[in-house]
Amino acid sequence: MTRPIRDIANESGRSAAAVGYALFACDAHVRSGTLC
């Protein structure tokens, strides 16, 4: 999973941490306890 995140980060000019956080936050509705 880290490879695709790094690829997206390189293409978008954002950090891998920012991309990973955004992906994590986007599916908060399907996982209990996410970002709580």
Buried (B, 14 or more C-beta within 10 A) or exposed (E): EEEEBBEBBEEEEEEBEBBBBEEEEEEEEEEEEEEE
